[in-house]
Amino acid sequence: MKYILALDQGTTSSRAIVFNKHGEIIGKAQQEFKQIYPKTGWVEHDPKDILGTQVGVIAESMIRAGISADDLDSLG
């Protein structure tokens, strides 16, 4: 069976969810990243933090789902 890995990039965290062919969630993960406030009313993020948390949630969600990269559908 092939699975779908979905990524969501939010303002304060990165998330990944693994779905089976029935649309059921079989694994998920979320990691927050640092908010930088250079001025009142401003917020910035370090792109390295965003990338790092995305990579982390991908791995964590796949481990929780018990799947490997070979199990993911390429959709292409």
PyMOL Python script that loads the backbone (N, CA, C, O; Angstrom):
from pymol import cmd

cmd.read_pdbstr("""\
ATOM      1  N   MET A   1       0.854  -1.182   0.000  1.00  0.00           N
ATOM      2  CA  MET A   1       0.000   0.000   0.000  1.00  0.00           C
ATOM      3  C   MET A   1       0.894   1.239   0.000  1.00  0.00           C
ATOM      4  O   MET A   1       1.915   1.272   0.687  1.00  0.00           O
ATOM      5  N   LYS A   2       0.514   2.244  -0.762  1.00  0.00           N
ATOM      6  CA  LYS A   2       1.223   3.518  -0.786  1.00  0.00           C
ATOM      7  C   LYS A   2       0.497   4.513   0.118  1.00  0.00           C
ATOM      8  O   LYS A   2      -0.712   4.414   0.327  1.00  0.00           O
ATOM      9  N   TYR A   3       1.251   5.468   0.648  1.00  0.00           N
ATOM     10  CA  TYR A   3       0.733   6.445   1.590  1.00  0.00           C
ATOM     11  C   TYR A   3       1.024   7.855   1.085  1.00  0.00           C
ATOM     12  O   TYR A   3       1.896   8.053   0.238  1.00  0.00           O
ATOM     13  N   ILE A   4       0.286   8.830   1.612  1.00  0.00           N
ATOM     14  CA  ILE A   4       0.482  10.239   1.273  1.00  0.00           C
ATOM     15  C   ILE A   4       1.044  10.950   2.495  1.00  0.00           C
ATOM     16  O   ILE A   4       0.534  10.792   3.605  1.00  0.00           O
ATOM     17  N   LEU A   5       2.092  11.730   2.288  1.00  0.00           N
ATOM     18  CA  LEU A   5       2.678  12.560   3.338  1.00  0.00           C
ATOM     19  C   LEU A   5       2.332  14.006   3.022  1.00  0.00           C
ATOM     20  O   LEU A   5       2.701  14.517   1.965  1.00  0.00           O
ATOM     21  N   ALA A   6       1.629  14.663   3.925  1.00  0.00           N
ATOM     22  CA  ALA A   6       1.248  16.069   3.739  1.00  0.00           C
ATOM     23  C   ALA A   6       2.021  16.930   4.722  1.00  0.00           C
ATOM     24  O   ALA A   6       2.172  16.574   5.891  1.00  0.00           O
ATOM     25  N   LEU A   7       2.516  18.081   4.234  1.00  0.00           N
ATOM     26  CA  LEU A   7       3.236  19.031   5.071  1.00  0.00           C
ATOM     27  C   LEU A   7       2.411  20.297   5.222  1.00  0.00           C
ATOM     28  O   LEU A   7       1.754  20.741   4.281  1.00  0.00           O
ATOM     29  N   ASP A   8       2.452  20.874   6.422  1.00  0.00           N
ATOM     30  CA  ASP A   8       1.773  22.138   6.686  1.00  0.00           C
ATOM     31  C   ASP A   8       2.751  23.062   7.383  1.00  0.00           C
ATOM     32  O   ASP A   8       3.296  22.726   8.435  1.00  0.00           O
ATOM     33  N   GLN A   9       2.973  24.228   6.793  1.00  0.00           N
ATOM     34  CA  GLN A   9       3.859  25.213   7.407  1.00  0.00           C
ATOM     35  C   GLN A   9       3.017  26.317   8.000  1.00  0.00           C
ATOM     36  O   GLN A   9       2.375  27.075   7.273  1.00  0.00           O
ATOM     37  N   GLY A  10       3.015  26.411   9.312  1.00  0.00           N
ATOM     38  CA  GLY A  10       2.264  27.440  10.009  1.00  0.00           C
ATOM     39  C   GLY A  10       3.169  28.576  10.453  1.00  0.00           C
ATOM     40  O   GLY A  10       4.371  28.569  10.187  1.00  0.00           O
ATOM     41  N   THR A  11       2.587  29.537  11.122  1.00  0.00           N
ATOM     42  CA  THR A  11       3.331  30.699  11.601  1.00  0.00           C
ATOM     43  C   THR A  11       4.255  30.345  12.757  1.00  0.00           C
ATOM     44  O   THR A  11       5.310  30.958  12.921  1.00  0.00           O
ATOM     45  N   THR A  12       3.864  29.357  13.561  1.00  0.00           N
ATOM     46  CA  THR A  12       4.646  29.025  14.748  1.00  0.00           C
ATOM     47  C   THR A  12       5.163  27.593  14.774  1.00  0.00           C
ATOM     48  O   THR A  12       5.940  27.237  15.659  1.00  0.00           O
ATOM     49  N   SER A  13       4.741  26.759  13.809  1.00  0.00           N
ATOM     50  CA  SER A  13       5.197  25.371  13.817  1.00  0.00           C
ATOM     51  C   SER A  13       5.091  24.733  12.438  1.00  0.00           C
ATOM     52  O   SER A  13       4.408  25.229  11.542  1.00  0.00           O
ATOM     53  N   SER A  14       5.795  23.614  12.308  1.00  0.00           N
ATOM     54  CA  SER A  14       5.733  22.783  11.105  1.00  0.00           C
ATOM     55  C   SER A  14       5.022  21.490  11.468  1.00  0.00           C
ATOM     56  O   SER A  14       5.195  20.974  12.573  1.00  0.00           O
ATOM     57  N   ARG A  15       4.216  20.959  10.541  1.00  0.00           N
ATOM     58  CA  ARG A  15       3.473  19.730  10.795  1.00  0.00           C
ATOM     59  C   ARG A  15       3.567  18.797   9.591  1.00  0.00           C
ATOM     60  O   ARG A  15       3.700  19.238   8.450  1.00  0.00           O
ATOM     61  N   ALA A  16       3.493  17.500   9.875  1.00  0.00           N
ATOM     62  CA  ALA A  16       3.437  16.486   8.819  1.00  0.00           C
ATOM     63  C   ALA A  16       2.411  15.441   9.239  1.00  0.00           C
ATOM     64  O   ALA A  16       2.315  15.079  10.412  1.00  0.00           O
ATOM     65  N   ILE A  17       1.644  14.962   8.258  1.00  0.00           N
ATOM     66  CA  ILE A  17       0.639  13.930   8.513  1.00  0.00           C
ATOM     67  C   ILE A  17       0.756  12.876   7.422  1.00  0.00           C
ATOM     68  O   ILE A  17       0.880  13.202   6.242  1.00  0.00           O
ATOM     69  N   VAL A  18       0.717  11.607   7.826  1.00  0.00           N
ATOM     70  CA  VAL A  18       0.730  10.494   6.874  1.00  0.00           C
ATOM     71  C   VAL A  18      -0.675   9.911   6.813  1.00  0.00           C
ATOM     72  O   VAL A  18      -1.263   9.567   7.839  1.00  0.00           O
ATOM     73  N   PHE A  19      -1.207   9.804   5.593  1.00  0.00           N
ATOM     74  CA  PHE A  19      -2.548   9.260   5.365  1.00  0.00           C
ATOM     75  C   PHE A  19      -2.445   7.933   4.629  1.00  0.00           C
ATOM     76  O   PHE A  19      -1.546   7.742   3.810  1.00  0.00           O
ATOM     77  N   ASN A  20      -3.370   7.008   4.921  1.00  0.00           N
ATOM     78  CA  ASN A  20      -3.448   5.770   4.136  1.00  0.00           C
ATOM     79  C   ASN A  20      -4.393   5.994   2.956  1.00  0.00           C
ATOM     80  O   ASN A  20      -4.905   7.100   2.781  1.00  0.00           O
ATOM     81  N   LYS A  21      -4.631   4.961   2.147  1.00  0.00           N
ATOM     82  CA  LYS A  21      -5.445   5.123   0.937  1.00  0.00           C
ATOM     83  C   LYS A  21      -6.914   5.419   1.234  1.00  0.00           C
ATOM     84  O   LYS A  21      -7.662   5.802   0.334  1.00  0.00           O
ATOM     85  N   HIS A  22      -7.331   5.244   2.491  1.00  0.00           N
ATOM     86  CA  HIS A  22      -8.713   5.545   2.893  1.00  0.00           C
ATOM     87  C   HIS A  22      -8.843   6.952   3.485  1.00  0.00           C
ATOM     88  O   HIS A  22      -9.919   7.346   3.933  1.00  0.00           O
ATOM     89  N   GLY A  23      -7.739   7.703   3.484  1.00  0.00           N
ATOM     90  CA  GLY A  23      -7.744   9.057   4.031  1.00  0.00           C
ATOM     91  C   GLY A  23      -7.628   9.101   5.542  1.00  0.00           C
ATOM     92  O   GLY A  23      -7.849  10.147   6.153  1.00  0.00           O
ATOM     93  N   GLU A  24      -7.283   7.980   6.146  1.00  0.00           N
ATOM     94  CA  GLU A  24      -7.138   7.922   7.602  1.00  0.00           C
ATOM     95  C   GLU A  24      -5.721   8.325   7.997  1.00  0.00           C
ATOM     96  O   GLU A  24      -4.757   7.981   7.314  1.00  0.00           O
ATOM     97  N   ILE A  25      -5.601   9.053   9.097  1.00  0.00           N
ATOM     98  CA  ILE A  25      -4.297   9.461   9.608  1.00  0.00           C
ATOM     99  C   ILE A  25      -3.641   8.263  10.285  1.00  0.00           C
ATOM    100  O   ILE A  25      -4.220   7.654  11.185  1.00  0.00           O
ATOM    101  N   ILE A  26      -2.424   7.929   9.844  1.00  0.00           N
ATOM    102  CA  ILE A  26      -1.716   6.817  10.479  1.00  0.00           C
ATOM    103  C   ILE A  26      -0.441   7.278  11.180  1.00  0.00           C
ATOM    104  O   ILE A  26       0.200   6.493  11.880  1.00  0.00           O
ATOM    105  N   GLY A  27      -0.073   8.530  11.001  1.00  0.00           N
ATOM    106  CA  GLY A  27       1.092   9.091  11.682  1.00  0.00           C
ATOM    107  C   GLY A  27       1.105  10.596  11.529  1.00  0.00           C
ATOM    108  O   GLY A  27       0.738  11.121  10.478  1.00  0.00           O
ATOM    109  N   LYS A  28       1.530  11.299  12.583  1.00  0.00           N
ATOM    110  CA  LYS A  28       1.618  12.750  12.496  1.00  0.00           C
ATOM    111  C   LYS A  28       2.656  13.262  13.485  1.00  0.00           C
ATOM    112  O   LYS A  28       2.998  12.589  14.457  1.00  0.00           O
ATOM    113  N   ALA A  29       3.149  14.469  13.215  1.00  0.00           N
ATOM    114  CA  ALA A  29       4.135  15.096  14.084  1.00  0.00           C
ATOM    115  C   ALA A  29       4.054  16.607  13.923  1.00  0.00           C
ATOM    116  O   ALA A  29       3.637  17.110  12.880  1.00  0.00           O
ATOM    117  N   GLN A  30       4.457  17.322  14.963  1.00  0.00           N
ATOM    118  CA  GLN A  30       4.457  18.785  14.947  1.00  0.00           C
ATOM    119  C   GLN A  30       5.638  19.280  15.763  1.00  0.00           C
ATOM    120  O   GLN A  30       5.938  18.738  16.827  1.00  0.00           O
ATOM    121  N   GLN A  31       6.311  20.316  15.260  1.00  0.00           N
ATOM    122  CA  GLN A  31       7.420  20.936  15.980  1.00  0.00           C
ATOM    123  C   GLN A  31       7.306  22.449  15.864  1.00  0.00           C
ATOM    124  O   GLN A  31       7.125  22.984  14.770  1.00  0.00           O
ATOM    125  N   GLU A  32       7.412  23.132  16.989  1.00  0.00           N
ATOM    126  CA  GLU A  32       7.420  24.593  16.987  1.00  0.00           C
ATOM    127  C   GLU A  32       8.828  25.094  16.679  1.00  0.00           C
ATOM    128  O   GLU A  32       9.806  24.367  16.854  1.00  0.00           O
ATOM    129  N   PHE A  33       8.922  26.337  16.219  1.00  0.00           N
ATOM    130  CA  PHE A  33      10.214  26.965  15.981  1.00  0.00           C
ATOM    131  C   PHE A  33      10.197  28.373  16.557  1.00  0.00           C
ATOM    132  O   PHE A  33       9.138  28.933  16.840  1.00  0.00           O
ATOM    133  N   LYS A  34      11.391  28.933  16.724  1.00  0.00           N
ATOM    134  CA  LYS A  34      11.564  30.217  17.400  1.00  0.00           C
ATOM    135  C   LYS A  34      10.936  31.369  16.615  1.00  0.00           C
ATOM    136  O   LYS A  34      11.031  31.439  15.389  1.00  0.00           O
ATOM    137  N   GLN A  35      10.297  32.261  17.355  1.00  0.00           N
ATOM    138  CA  GLN A  35       9.753  33.501  16.806  1.00  0.00           C
ATOM    139  C   GLN A  35      10.749  34.616  17.140  1.00  0.00           C
ATOM    140  O   GLN A  35      11.227  34.702  18.271  1.00  0.00           O
ATOM    141  N   ILE A  36      11.057  35.456  16.174  1.00  0.00           N
ATOM    142  CA  ILE A  36      11.992  36.562  16.382  1.00  0.00           C
ATOM    143  C   ILE A  36      11.197  37.862  16.251  1.00  0.00           C
ATOM    144  O   ILE A  36      10.515  38.083  15.250  1.00  0.00           O
ATOM    145  N   TYR A  37      11.292  38.717  17.268  1.00  0.00           N
ATOM    146  CA  TYR A  37      10.548  39.972  17.292  1.00  0.00           C
ATOM    147  C   TYR A  37      11.526  41.148  17.242  1.00  0.00           C
ATOM    148  O   TYR A  37      11.919  41.658  18.291  1.00  0.00           O
ATOM    149  N   PRO A  38      11.932  41.593  16.028  1.00  0.00           N
ATOM    150  CA  PRO A  38      12.916  42.675  15.928  1.00  0.00           C
ATOM    151  C   PRO A  38      12.361  44.049  16.313  1.00  0.00           C
ATOM    152  O   PRO A  38      13.106  44.927  16.747  1.00  0.00           O
ATOM    153  N   LYS A  39      11.048  44.228  16.150  1.00  0.00           N
ATOM    154  CA  LYS A  39      10.377  45.494  16.488  1.00  0.00           C
ATOM    155  C   LYS A  39       8.970  45.166  16.953  1.00  0.00           C
ATOM    156  O   LYS A  39       8.457  44.077  16.696  1.00  0.00           O
ATOM    157  N   THR A  40       8.361  46.102  17.628  1.00  0.00           N
ATOM    158  CA  THR A  40       6.970  45.941  18.035  1.00  0.00           C
ATOM    159  C   THR A  40       6.100  45.737  16.802  1.00  0.00           C
ATOM    160  O   THR A  40       6.151  46.527  15.859  1.00  0.00           O
ATOM    161  N   GLY A  41       5.300  44.669  16.815  1.00  0.00           N
ATOM    162  CA  GLY A  41       4.403  44.378  15.710  1.00  0.00           C
ATOM    163  C   GLY A  41       5.037  43.585  14.573  1.00  0.00           C
ATOM    164  O   GLY A  41       4.349  43.242  13.612  1.00  0.00           O
ATOM    165  N   TRP A  42       6.319  43.290  14.659  1.00  0.00           N
ATOM    166  CA  TRP A  42       7.016  42.520  13.636  1.00  0.00           C
ATOM    167  C   TRP A  42       7.331  41.132  14.170  1.00  0.00           C
ATOM    168  O   TRP A  42       7.573  40.952  15.363  1.00  0.00           O
ATOM    169  N   VAL A  43       7.325  40.153  13.268  1.00  0.00           N
ATOM    170  CA  VAL A  43       7.802  38.813  13.619  1.00  0.00           C
ATOM    171  C   VAL A  43       8.584  38.269  12.429  1.00  0.00           C
ATOM    172  O   VAL A  43       8.195  38.442  11.274  1.00  0.00           O
ATOM    173  N   GLU A  44       9.691  37.611  12.738  1.00  0.00           N
ATOM    174  CA  GLU A  44      10.526  37.000  11.716  1.00  0.00           C
ATOM    175  C   GLU A  44      10.837  35.571  12.110  1.00  0.00           C
ATOM    176  O   GLU A  44      10.692  35.186  13.270  1.00  0.00           O
ATOM    177  N   HIS A  45      11.269  34.783  11.125  1.00  0.00           N
ATOM    178  CA  HIS A  45      11.650  33.396  11.365  1.00  0.00           C
ATOM    179  C   HIS A  45      12.960  33.122  10.657  1.00  0.00           C
ATOM    180  O   HIS A  45      13.234  33.680   9.595  1.00  0.00           O
ATOM    181  N   ASP A  46      13.769  32.257  11.254  1.00  0.00           N
ATOM    182  CA  ASP A  46      15.009  31.825  10.625  1.00  0.00           C
ATOM    183  C   ASP A  46      14.660  30.692   9.669  1.00  0.00           C
ATOM    184  O   ASP A  46      14.138  29.669  10.111  1.00  0.00           O
ATOM    185  N   PRO A  47      14.930  30.840   8.368  1.00  0.00           N
ATOM    186  CA  PRO A  47      14.570  29.786   7.412  1.00  0.00           C
ATOM    187  C   PRO A  47      15.228  28.447   7.735  1.00  0.00           C
ATOM    188  O   PRO A  47      14.677  27.397   7.404  1.00  0.00           O
ATOM    189  N   LYS A  48      16.395  28.465   8.374  1.00  0.00           N
ATOM    190  CA  LYS A  48      17.043  27.214   8.769  1.00  0.00           C
ATOM    191  C   LYS A  48      16.219  26.487   9.832  1.00  0.00           C
ATOM    192  O   LYS A  48      16.160  25.257   9.841  1.00  0.00           O
ATOM    193  N   ASP A  49      15.584  27.249  10.727  1.00  0.00           N
ATOM    194  CA  ASP A  49      14.706  26.639  11.734  1.00  0.00           C
ATOM    195  C   ASP A  49      13.491  25.997  11.072  1.00  0.00           C
ATOM    196  O   ASP A  49      13.084  24.897  11.446  1.00  0.00           O
ATOM    197  N   ILE A  50      12.915  26.686  10.091  1.00  0.00           N
ATOM    198  CA  ILE A  50      11.748  26.140   9.388  1.00  0.00           C
ATOM    199  C   ILE A  50      12.136  24.854   8.657  1.00  0.00           C
ATOM    200  O   ILE A  50      11.438  23.846   8.765  1.00  0.00           O
ATOM    201  N   LEU A  51      13.236  24.884   7.919  1.00  0.00           N
ATOM    202  CA  LEU A  51      13.686  23.692   7.199  1.00  0.00           C
ATOM    203  C   LEU A  51      13.982  22.547   8.169  1.00  0.00           C
ATOM    204  O   LEU A  51      13.595  21.403   7.927  1.00  0.00           O
ATOM    205  N   GLY A  52      14.661  22.859   9.248  1.00  0.00           N
ATOM    206  CA  GLY A  52      14.994  21.825  10.231  1.00  0.00           C
ATOM    207  C   GLY A  52      13.773  21.172  10.842  1.00  0.00           C
ATOM    208  O   GLY A  52      13.744  19.956  11.031  1.00  0.00           O
ATOM    209  N   THR A  53      12.758  21.976  11.153  1.00  0.00           N
ATOM    210  CA  THR A  53      11.548  21.387  11.736  1.00  0.00           C
ATOM    211  C   THR A  53      10.757  20.601  10.698  1.00  0.00           C
ATOM    212  O   THR A  53      10.130  19.598  11.039  1.00  0.00           O
ATOM    213  N   GLN A  54      10.771  21.035   9.435  1.00  0.00           N
ATOM    214  CA  GLN A  54      10.082  20.268   8.390  1.00  0.00           C
ATOM    215  C   GLN A  54      10.737  18.895   8.224  1.00  0.00           C
ATOM    216  O   GLN A  54      10.047  17.877   8.159  1.00  0.00           O
ATOM    217  N   VAL A  55      12.058  18.873   8.156  1.00  0.00           N
ATOM    218  CA  VAL A  55      12.766  17.595   8.041  1.00  0.00           C
ATOM    219  C   VAL A  55      12.467  16.715   9.253  1.00  0.00           C
ATOM    220  O   VAL A  55      12.258  15.509   9.119  1.00  0.00           O
ATOM    221  N   GLY A  56      12.448  17.324  10.429  1.00  0.00           N
ATOM    222  CA  GLY A  56      12.166  16.572  11.653  1.00  0.00           C
ATOM    223  C   GLY A  56      10.777  15.964  11.680  1.00  0.00           C
ATOM    224  O   GLY A  56      10.613  14.804  12.058  1.00  0.00           O
ATOM    225  N   VAL A  57       9.760  16.746  11.277  1.00  0.00           N
ATOM    226  CA  VAL A  57       8.396  16.209  11.321  1.00  0.00           C
ATOM    227  C   VAL A  57       8.156  15.161  10.240  1.00  0.00           C
ATOM    228  O   VAL A  57       7.348  14.250  10.425  1.00  0.00           O
ATOM    229  N   ILE A  58       8.848  15.284   9.122  1.00  0.00           N
ATOM    230  CA  ILE A  58       8.742  14.244   8.097  1.00  0.00           C
ATOM    231  C   ILE A  58       9.202  12.916   8.679  1.00  0.00           C
ATOM    232  O   ILE A  58       8.490  11.914   8.614  1.00  0.00           O
ATOM    233  N   ALA A  59      10.394  12.924   9.243  1.00  0.00           N
ATOM    234  CA  ALA A  59      10.949  11.685   9.816  1.00  0.00           C
ATOM    235  C   ALA A  59      10.087  11.153  10.956  1.00  0.00           C
ATOM    236  O   ALA A  59       9.793   9.959  11.010  1.00  0.00           O
ATOM    237  N   GLU A  60       9.685  12.029  11.860  1.00  0.00           N
ATOM    238  CA  GLU A  60       8.902  11.601  13.019  1.00  0.00           C
ATOM    239  C   GLU A  60       7.544  11.020  12.618  1.00  0.00           C
ATOM    240  O   GLU A  60       7.120  10.003  13.167  1.00  0.00           O
ATOM    241  N   SER A  61       6.866  11.659  11.668  1.00  0.00           N
ATOM    242  CA  SER A  61       5.551  11.157  11.248  1.00  0.00           C
ATOM    243  C   SER A  61       5.677   9.800  10.553  1.00  0.00           C
ATOM    244  O   SER A  61       4.820   8.932  10.721  1.00  0.00           O
ATOM    245  N   MET A  62       6.741   9.619   9.778  1.00  0.00           N
ATOM    246  CA  MET A  62       6.939   8.333   9.103  1.00  0.00           C
ATOM    247  C   MET A  62       7.288   7.231  10.105  1.00  0.00           C
ATOM    248  O   MET A  62       6.836   6.095   9.957  1.00  0.00           O
ATOM    249  N   ILE A  63       8.076   7.553  11.109  1.00  0.00           N
ATOM    250  CA  ILE A  63       8.384   6.573  12.165  1.00  0.00           C
ATOM    251  C   ILE A  63       7.108   6.184  12.903  1.00  0.00           C
ATOM    252  O   ILE A  63       6.862   5.003  13.148  1.00  0.00           O
ATOM    253  N   ARG A  64       6.300   7.179  13.254  1.00  0.00           N
ATOM    254  CA  ARG A  64       5.043   6.891  13.955  1.00  0.00           C
ATOM    255  C   ARG A  64       4.084   6.061  13.105  1.00  0.00           C
ATOM    256  O   ARG A  64       3.311   5.260  13.630  1.00  0.00           O
ATOM    257  N   ALA A  65       4.140   6.259  11.787  1.00  0.00           N
ATOM    258  CA  ALA A  65       3.281   5.495  10.872  1.00  0.00           C
ATOM    259  C   ALA A  65       3.858   4.116  10.581  1.00  0.00           C
ATOM    260  O   ALA A  65       3.155   3.240  10.077  1.00  0.00           O
ATOM    261  N   GLY A  66       5.138   3.920  10.898  1.00  0.00           N
ATOM    262  CA  GLY A  66       5.783   2.640  10.626  1.00  0.00           C
ATOM    263  C   GLY A  66       6.064   2.411   9.154  1.00  0.00           C
ATOM    264  O   GLY A  66       6.001   1.280   8.671  1.00  0.00           O
ATOM    265  N   ILE A  67       6.379   3.501   8.430  1.00  0.00           N
ATOM    266  CA  ILE A  67       6.636   3.376   6.992  1.00  0.00           C
ATOM    267  C   ILE A  67       8.008   3.948   6.650  1.00  0.00           C
ATOM    268  O   ILE A  67       8.639   4.629   7.458  1.00  0.00           O
ATOM    269  N   SER A  68       8.453   3.651   5.424  1.00  0.00           N
ATOM    270  CA  SER A  68       9.704   4.206   4.915  1.00  0.00           C
ATOM    271  C   SER A  68       9.392   5.086   3.698  1.00  0.00           C
ATOM    272  O   SER A  68       8.253   5.129   3.232  1.00  0.00           O
ATOM    273  N   ALA A  69      10.400   5.776   3.196  1.00  0.00           N
ATOM    274  CA  ALA A  69      10.201   6.636   2.019  1.00  0.00           C
ATOM    275  C   ALA A  69       9.703   5.834   0.817  1.00  0.00           C
ATOM    276  O   ALA A  69       8.976   6.371  -0.019  1.00  0.00           O
ATOM    277  N   ASP A  70      10.079   4.574   0.718  1.00  0.00           N
ATOM    278  CA  ASP A  70       9.624   3.726  -0.390  1.00  0.00           C
ATOM    279  C   ASP A  70       8.121   3.477  -0.351  1.00  0.00           C
ATOM    280  O   ASP A  70       7.530   3.110  -1.367  1.00  0.00           O
ATOM    281  N   ASP A  71       7.498   3.670   0.805  1.00  0.00           N
ATOM    282  CA  ASP A  71       6.063   3.454   0.959  1.00  0.00           C
ATOM    283  C   ASP A  71       5.222   4.650   0.542  1.00  0.00           C
ATOM    284  O   ASP A  71       3.996   4.552   0.483  1.00  0.00           O
ATOM    285  N   LEU A  72       5.870   5.794   0.248  1.00  0.00           N
ATOM    286  CA  LEU A  72       5.129   6.993  -0.111  1.00  0.00           C
ATOM    287  C   LEU A  72       4.774   7.003  -1.593  1.00  0.00           C
ATOM    288  O   LEU A  72       5.572   6.585  -2.432  1.00  0.00           O
ATOM    289  N   ASP A  73       3.580   7.479  -1.908  1.00  0.00           N
ATOM    290  CA  ASP A  73       3.131   7.627  -3.291  1.00  0.00           C
ATOM    291  C   ASP A  73       3.751   8.895  -3.850  1.00  0.00           C
ATOM    292  O   ASP A  73       3.720   9.940  -3.200  1.00  0.00           O
ATOM    293  N   SER A  74       4.307   8.813  -5.035  1.00  0.00           N
ATOM    294  CA  SER A  74       4.979   9.972  -5.632  1.00  0.00           C
ATOM    295  C   SER A  74       3.987  10.950  -6.269  1.00  0.00           C
ATOM    296  O   SER A  74       4.353  12.085  -6.576  1.00  0.00           O
ATOM    297  N   LEU A  75       2.745  10.525  -6.470  1.00  0.00           N
ATOM    298  CA  LEU A  75       1.705  11.351  -7.108  1.00  0.00           C
ATOM    299  C   LEU A  75       2.129  11.838  -8.487  1.00  0.00           C
ATOM    300  O   LEU A  75       1.541  12.785  -9.010  1.00  0.00           O
ATOM    301  N   GLY A  76       3.099  11.234  -9.062  1.00  0.00           N
ATOM    302  CA  GLY A  76       3.537  11.716 -10.361  1.00  0.00           C
ATOM    303  C   GLY A  76       3.610  10.606 -11.321  1.00  0.00           C
ATOM    304  O   GLY A  76       3.964  10.815 -12.481  1.00  0.00           O
TER     305      GLY A  76
END
""", "prot")
cmd.dss("prot")
cmd.show_as("cartoon", "prot")
cmd.util.cbc("prot")
cmd.orient("prot")
